[in-house]
Amino acid sequence: MARTYLIAGNWKMHTTPAEARTLAAAIAEKHSSLKPPSSVQTLICPPYLSIYAALEAVKGSGVHIGAQDCHFETKGAFTGEIAPNMVKASGCSHVILGHSERRQYFGETNALLNKKVRAALSEGLIPIYCVGETLAERQEERTLAVVRTQLVDGLKDISLQSASQLVIAYEPVWAIGTGLAATAEQAQEVHAAIRGFLTEILGAVGAEMLILYGGSLKPDNADEILSKPDVNGGLIGGAALQADSFAAIIAAACKLAAS
Ligand code: PGA
């Protein structure tokens, strides 16, 4: 069976609307020239204010656009926040939730993220729910326990009709933006465990869900990491800010999907 991949760029707090338009257009052009099969999907997640420009730039290319966060209410007195229905109405298909930078710098907890995941699902957005351990937690051999709690609490009371409604990203905190990626074996070990936890929490659909790896994923390690059986794509920060390096990761997924 052909393998399915989602290659997602997390632009974080980078790109003005004009910069987003240029970068998204360059990615769309490279994406089109790769002619990816339908089993390889590409997504870019610009800052909110650059979503519109990116959407216009990728029109017709098959590249999807997502947001990096959303609130759990649909409207109200929440100054500075963006509701999931607004994200959806802006043309986004996905929303990243629980990125470790949100957990670390903005105090987002598993309980809060559970509300966000449920709200995003109810608007028909596909959450990319992020989990991952810190360096201290890995050294204390608590990786799987930490990830399991993030999944059990973050996905509480969720029922899915189809595995395509939700995506998980495993992002070891020590690998994000550090240049120090997990080895392919480390990634596979945690991804396989996550698949087991998802089945335990969500039933049969859990086994079919896409689990992305994130944390210093680059053209030179993409082939090896993406070849692992439980790795279904990547959530990419630094390397997603250059069309060339992002396209090289998409190309690696296309090659693996065809093999
Ligand atoms: P990185 O970021 O690829 O720059 O390590 C990944 C992420 O934070 O999603």
Residues whose N, C-alpha, C, O or C-beta is under 5 A from the ligand:
A	BS01	PGA	N10 A175 I176 G177 T178 G214 G215 S216 L217 L235 I236 G237 G238 A239
